Amino acid sequence: MTADRTHPTPDPRRPAKDGTGPKAGDAATAARPGALHVTPPDSTPVRLGTLSWLFPYRSALAAAGLAVLIGVIVSLAAFASSTGMSLSDTVAGLIGTGDSATVMLVQEFRLPRIAVGVMVGAALGIAGCLTQTLAGNRLATPDIIGVNDGATAAVVASVVGSSTGMIGDWWLGPLGAALAAMVVVLCAGGAGRGGYRILVVGIGVSTVIGAVTDLVMSRENDNTAGGVFLWTVGSLNGRDWGVGTPLSFLLLVLVPLALIAGSRLQLLRFDDDMAATLGVNVPRVRAFALAMAVVLAGIAVGIGGPIAFVALAAPVLAARLSGPTRVPVIGSALVGAALVAGADALGRVIAPVEIPVGVVTSVLGGPFLLWVLFGKKPSAQPAASAKSAAPSKPASPSKSSRTGKA
């Protein structure tokens, strides 16, 4: 008896000797199940001669839609009035044909307030995006881990002994935020991927700083305490071009730096070893991203007060719009700007008395926080998607398939 040898099945991925099999680069080979696609699903390659790059069309469409939304909100906010000003008077004030009081009210108070609100919201959105990505936790935002409370305490401390009730210098906000961030990072053992540790330590530091702030306010007179309290819930009242102009120049410098930090954080969404293999200085990137987030949050709080939930909601909504494969820095800025501008305009028209923007965002942010806690989190790890897209290793043929029985 002779042994019957079973011939192995030809591999369809290799061309046959007679040239009838699929060629390398064939469309059928590229579309086979389990093939590893290098191009992200939300981008398309653009080639121009010898140059090529990935165009994130989904992020671009989301940014364009958000820009249009911000334009609509700003237009409506220009006509939102808590003083009962008519539509015709508002238009006259905008174009400068009304009486002097109307022109001053619209051009010197309302328009700067809207512009400051847009910029404050953008700063809070970017700060929340960087801290969430840095800690790997959607709840790790500046208003939860104590950064905003540090900025608030620094500004409140500057009005101790004052009898006017006016808020102190806004530039003290970044200093207080930096001090609070240093305490949180040192107590948490670093700003790594242990987001739960950052959260626990940040909540503790936030509680202590908040208690100190309340103690300082309780020792002041009624006039000072009343004015400071209105600001500590988040308010854009009285903010004009005096703070809007320096804020715009600061954002022109900080936003590009935040974009650089976001692009480097994109690589940190892999594990640290892989990021280091790709040439990333992990500690330096984390320190740079944290510094950008702290400075942006401190500036925003110093000007507009601790406006709650914007830094939490903006990055989550931006990631839903632009997709989970990128760090949505621009999207977070646009969503944050829309949230703050819309909430401020809503607070001027929904009640007979103006409601601070921080109160409106807190009312809207409570249900959103529950949705974040109990909602399904989209996959945001590029490593995981690449791993799932990788072709599985073919099983080795069994011994019985290689040799037959006698």
C-alpha positions in Angstrom: 0.0 0.0 0.0 1.2 3.5 -0.8 0.7 6.6 1.2 -1.7 9.1 -0.4 -0.3 12.6 0.0 -2.9 15.4 0.1 -1.9 18.4 -1.9 -2.2 21.8 -0.1 -4.9 24.2 -1.3 -3.4 27.0 -3.5 -3.3 30.3 -1.7 -5.5 32.7 -3.6 -3.4 35.6 -2.4 -0.4 34.4 -4.4 -0.2 34.5 -8.2 -0.2 31.1 -9.9 2.8 29.9 -11.8 0.8 30.1 -15.1 0.0 33.8 -14.4 -3.8 33.2 -13.9 -3.9 34.1 -10.2 -4.5 37.6 -8.8 -1.7 40.1 -9.2 -0.1 42.1 -6.5 -2.1 45.3 -5.9 -5.2 43.8 -7.5 -8.5 45.4 -6.3 -9.7 42.0 -5.2 -6.7 41.6 -3.0 -7.2 45.1 -1.5 -10.8 44.4 -0.7 -10.4 41.0 0.8 -11.8 40.5 4.3 -9.3 41.1 7.1 -7.1 43.4 5.0 -5.3 46.2 7.0 -6.5 49.6 5.7 -3.9 52.3 6.5 -6.2 55.2 5.6 -8.5 56.2 8.5 -12.2 55.8 7.7 -12.8 59.5 8.2 -10.1 60.7 5.9 -9.3 60.6 2.2 -5.8 60.7 0.6 -5.1 63.8 -1.5 -2.3 63.7 -4.0 -0.7 66.6 -5.8 2.3 65.5 -7.9 4.8 64.0 -5.5 3.0 65.4 -2.5 0.2 63.6 -0.6 -1.6 64.0 2.6 -4.7 62.8 4.4 -7.7 65.2 4.3 -10.0 64.6 7.3 -13.2 65.3 5.5 -15.5 64.3 8.4 -13.7 66.8 10.7 -13.8 69.5 8.0 -17.5 69.0 7.5 -18.1 69.1 11.2 -16.0 72.3 11.6 -17.9 74.0 8.7 -21.2 73.1 10.2 -20.2 74.4 13.6 -18.9 77.6 12.1 -22.3 78.2 10.5 -24.0 77.4 13.8 -21.8 79.9 15.7 -22.6 82.6 13.1 -26.3 82.0 13.6 -25.9 82.0 17.4 -23.9 85.3 17.3 -26.5 86.9 15.1 -29.3 85.9 17.4 -27.3 86.9 20.5 -26.9 90.4 19.1 -30.7 90.9 19.3 -31.1 89.1 22.6 -31.8 91.8 25.2 -32.7 91.7 28.9 -33.7 95.4 28.8 -36.6 95.0 26.3 -34.8 96.8 23.4 -36.8 96.4 20.2 -35.4 94.8 17.0 -35.4 98.0 15.1 -33.5 99.8 17.9 -30.9 97.0 17.9 -30.4 97.2 14.2 -30.0 101.0 14.5 -27.5 100.5 17.3 -25.5 97.9 15.2 -25.2 100.2 12.2 -24.7 103.4 14.3 -27.8 105.3 13.3 -29.6 105.1 16.6 -29.3 107.5 19.6 -26.0 107.6 21.4 -27.3 105.5 24.3 -28.5 102.7 22.0 -25.3 102.7 20.0 -23.2 102.6 23.1 -25.2 99.8 24.6 -25.0 97.6 21.5 -21.5 98.3 20.2 -19.7 98.9 23.5 -21.4 96.4 25.8 -23.3 93.7 23.9 -21.0 93.0 20.9 -17.8 92.8 23.1 -19.6 90.5 25.5 -20.6 88.2 22.7 -17.0 88.1 21.3 -15.6 87.5 24.8 -18.1 84.6 25.3 -17.1 83.0 22.0 -13.4 83.2 22.9 -13.9 82.0 26.5 -15.9 79.0 25.3 -13.2 78.1 22.7 -10.6 78.2 25.4 -12.6 76.0 27.8 -13.3 73.6 25.0 -9.7 73.2 24.0 -8.6 72.9 27.7 -11.2 70.1 28.3 -10.1 68.3 25.1 -6.4 68.2 26.1 -7.1 67.1 29.7 -9.5 64.4 28.7 -7.1 63.0 26.1 -4.1 63.3 28.5 -5.8 61.4 31.3 -7.8 59.0 29.1 -11.0 59.9 31.0 -13.9 62.0 29.8 -14.5 63.3 33.3 -11.0 64.6 33.7 -11.8 68.3 32.9 -10.4 71.5 34.4 -13.6 72.2 36.3 -13.6 68.8 37.9 -9.9 68.2 38.7 -9.5 71.5 40.5 -7.8 73.8 37.9 -10.8 76.1 37.6 -11.1 76.3 41.4 -7.5 77.4 41.7 -8.1 80.1 39.1 -11.2 81.2 41.0 -9.5 81.3 44.3 -6.7 83.5 43.0 -9.1 86.1 41.5 -11.3 86.1 44.6 -8.2 86.6 46.9 -7.4 89.7 44.9 -10.6 91.5 46.1 -10.0 90.9 49.8 -10.5 94.2 51.6 -12.2 95.8 48.6 -15.4 97.7 49.1 -16.4 98.1 45.4 -17.4 94.5 44.7 -15.4 94.6 41.4 -13.5 91.5 40.2 -9.8 91.6 40.4 -7.3 91.3 37.6 -8.1 88.4 35.2 -4.5 87.5 34.7 -4.4 86.0 38.2 -6.5 83.2 36.9 -3.7 81.4 35.0 -1.4 81.7 38.1 -4.0 80.1 40.4 -4.8 77.4 37.8 -1.1 76.6 37.5 -0.6 76.3 41.2 -3.7 74.0 41.6 -2.5 71.8 38.7 0.9 71.4 40.2 -0.7 70.2 43.5 -2.9 67.8 41.7 -0.2 66.3 39.5 2.2 65.9 42.4 -0.3 64.2 44.6 -1.5 62.0 41.7 2.0 60.9 40.9 2.1 62.4 37.4 -0.3 63.1 34.5 -0.2 59.7 33.0 -3.0 57.4 31.8 -4.3 56.8 35.4 -7.3 59.0 34.9 -9.0 57.7 38.0 -6.2 58.9 40.2 -6.2 62.4 38.6 -10.0 62.5 39.2 -9.9 61.4 42.8 -7.0 63.8 43.7 -8.5 66.6 41.7 -11.9 66.3 43.4 -10.1 66.5 46.8 -8.1 69.5 45.9 -11.1 71.2 44.3 -13.1 70.7 47.5 -10.3 72.2 49.7 -9.8 75.2 47.4 -13.6 75.8 47.2 -13.8 75.8 51.0 -11.0 78.3 51.2 -12.8 80.5 48.6 -16.1 80.4 50.5 -14.2 81.3 53.7 -12.7 84.3 52.1 -16.0 85.5 50.7 -17.8 85.0 54.0 -15.4 87.5 55.6 -16.1 90.3 53.1 -18.9 92.9 53.3 -22.2 92.3 51.5 -21.4 94.5 48.6 -18.1 92.8 47.8 -19.5 89.3 48.5 -22.5 89.9 46.2 -20.4 91.1 43.3 -17.9 88.3 43.7 -20.5 85.6 44.0 -22.2 86.6 40.7 -18.8 86.1 39.0 -18.0 82.8 40.8 -21.0 81.1 39.2 -19.8 82.1 35.7 -20.8 85.5 34.3 -19.8 87.6 31.3 -21.5 90.7 32.6 -19.4 93.8 32.1 -16.7 92.2 29.9 -15.8 94.6 27.1 -12.9 95.1 24.7 -10.6 95.9 27.6 -10.4 92.2 28.2 -11.5 91.0 24.8 -8.5 92.5 22.9 -5.8 90.9 25.0 -7.7 87.6 25.0 -7.8 87.5 21.2 -4.1 88.0 21.0 -3.5 85.3 23.6 -5.6 82.9 21.7 -3.8 83.6 18.5 -0.7 82.3 20.2 -2.1 79.5 22.3 -4.5 77.9 19.8 -1.7 76.9 17.4 0.3 75.6 20.3 -2.7 73.6 21.5 -3.0 72.1 17.9 0.6 71.0 18.1 -0.1 69.4 21.6 -3.2 67.7 20.2 -1.2 66.2 17.3 1.4 64.8 19.6 -1.3 63.5 22.0 -2.7 61.6 19.0 0.3 59.3 19.3 -0.1 58.9 23.0 -3.4 57.2 22.5 -1.3 54.2 21.8 0.6 52.8 24.8 3.7 54.6 25.9 6.2 52.1 24.5 4.8 52.4 21.0 4.7 56.2 21.3 8.4 56.2 22.3 9.2 53.8 19.4 7.6 56.4 17.1 10.1 59.0 18.5 7.7 60.8 21.0 9.2 62.2 24.2 6.3 61.1 26.3 6.9 63.1 29.5 7.7 66.2 27.5 4.5 65.9 25.4 2.4 65.4 28.5 3.9 68.3 30.3 3.4 70.5 27.3 -0.2 69.5 26.8 -1.0 70.0 30.5 0.6 73.4 30.4 -1.5 74.5 27.4 -4.7 73.2 29.1 -4.0 74.9 32.4 -3.2 78.3 30.8 -6.3 78.2 28.6 -8.5 77.2 31.4 -7.0 79.8 33.8 -7.5 82.6 31.2 -11.1 81.6 30.5 -11.9 81.4 34.3 -10.1 84.7 35.0 -12.3 86.5 32.5 -15.6 84.7 32.5 -15.6 82.9 35.9 -15.9 79.1 36.3 -18.5 78.4 33.6 -19.4 74.8 34.4 -19.7 71.8 32.1 -18.4 73.5 28.9 -15.0 71.8 29.2 -16.8 68.5 29.7 -19.4 68.7 27.0 -17.4 70.3 24.2 -14.8 67.6 23.6 -17.4 64.8 23.9 -19.7 66.4 21.4 -16.8 67.3 19.1 -15.7 63.6 19.1 -19.2 62.5 18.2 -19.2 64.9 15.2 -15.6 64.5 13.9 -15.0 60.8 14.7 -12.9 59.0 17.4 -9.7 58.6 15.4 -8.4 62.2 16.0 -8.0 64.5 18.9 -10.8 67.1 18.2 -9.0 70.3 19.2 -10.6 72.6 16.6 -14.0 70.9 17.0 -13.9 71.3 20.8 -13.1 75.0 20.4 -16.0 75.5 18.1 -18.5 73.5 20.2 -17.3 75.4 23.4 -17.8 78.7 21.6 -21.3 77.8 20.5 -22.2 76.6 24.0 -21.1 79.7 25.9 -22.4 82.2 23.3 -25.8 80.4 23.2 -26.1 79.9 26.9 -25.3 83.6 27.5 -27.9 84.7 25.0 -30.4 82.3 26.4 -29.8 83.7 29.9 -30.7 87.2 28.8 -34.2 86.3 27.4 -35.7 83.3 29.3 -36.4 85.3 32.5 -37.3 88.8 33.5 -33.9 89.1 35.2 -30.7 88.2 33.5 -29.4 84.7 34.4 -25.6 84.2 34.5 -24.2 82.0 31.8 -22.8 79.6 34.4 -26.2 78.9 35.8 -27.6 78.1 32.3 -24.7 75.7 31.5 -25.1 74.0 34.9 -28.8 73.4 34.3 -28.0 72.0 30.9 -24.9 70.1 32.0 -26.5 68.0 34.7 -28.4 65.7 32.2 -25.4 65.7 29.9 -23.2 64.5 32.7 -25.6 61.6 33.3 -25.5 60.8 29.6 -21.7 60.8 29.7 -21.6 58.5 32.7 -24.2 56.0 31.5 -24.0 56.4 27.7 -22.0 54.1 25.5 -18.5 55.4 24.9 -17.3 55.3 21.3 -14.0 53.6 20.5 -11.3 56.1 20.5 -8.2 54.0 20.4 -6.5 53.8 17.0 -4.4 50.9 18.2 -7.5 48.9 18.9 -9.0 49.6 15.5 -5.8 48.7 13.8 -5.5 45.5 15.8 -9.1 44.5 14.8 -8.4 45.3 11.2 -5.2 43.3 11.0 -5.5 40.0 9.2 -5.7 37.0 11.4 -2.9 34.5 11.2 -3.8 31.4 9.2 -4.0 28.2 11.1 -1.1 25.8 10.5 -2.2 22.7 8.6 -2.7 19.6 10.8 -0.4 16.7 10.6 -3.1 14.5 9.1 -3.6 16.9 6.2 0.1 16.6 5.3 0.4 12.9 5.4 -2.1 10.2 4.5 -2.7 6.9 6.1 -1.1 3.8 4.6 
